[in-house]
Amino acid sequence: MKTFFAQRTGKTAGPSRHRPAAGAARAPSFAPITRKPIEPDAAEVAANPRARSARLRAGLRTEAPPWPMDAAALGVPRLASEKRK
């Protein structure tokens, strides 16, 4: 989720300034609501110890078109019919 939000809000590093332009960059499809992720407070961790590692990231959808799904980045294996192409 961390890398998804970083990519979709445009917070990742840009391309090298020494390389030729690869094309137009995609418009960010989310605007971050908070700068840092929201972490559980002490009362929540006391009531639910498994919440201690939880981090909530939230974003507001922008008017930009959605990015196409990249199945390889999600870890989805390719089908046999796709491998022949």
C-alpha positions, -999 to 999 in steps of 0.1 A, spaced: 0 0 0 28 24 7 43 22 -28 8 23 -43 1 56 -26 35 70 -33 30 63 -70 -6 74 -73 1 107 -54 32 116 -75 56 114 -45 81 90 -61 114 101 -75 114 114 -110 135 101 -139 171 110 -142 177 145 -155 206 131 -177 183 107 -196 161 118 -225 125 123 -218 106 90 -219 72 106 -224 45 124 -205 42 115 -169 8 103 -156 -13 128 -136 -16 118 -99 -49 100 -94 -50 107 -56 -43 136 -34 -30 127 1 -53 137 30 -25 135 57 12 139 53 20 109 75 1 77 81 -23 76 110 -11 52 138 -32 37 166 -31 54 199 -21 37 232 -57 29 241 -63 11 208 -31 -9 212 -41 -18 248 -75 -30 236 -62 -47 205 -24 -56 206 -24 -66 169 -32 -30 160 3 -18 170 17 -22 135 -14 -8 117 -9 23 95 -38 41 79 -31 60 46 -59 80 30 -62 98 -2 -88 118 -21 -96 108 -57 -87 134 -82 -102 141 -116 -73 124 -134 -83 92 -152 -75 59 -134 -42 42 -141 -43 9 -160 -39 -22 -138 -5 -38 -139 -10 -75 -131 27 -82 -130 32 -56 -103 4 -72 -82 21 -106 -85 -6 -121 -106 9 -149 -128 5 -147 -165 -19 -172 -182 -5 -197 -206 -24 -180 -235 -6 -147 -227 28 -163 -226 26 -174 -263 21 -138 -275 
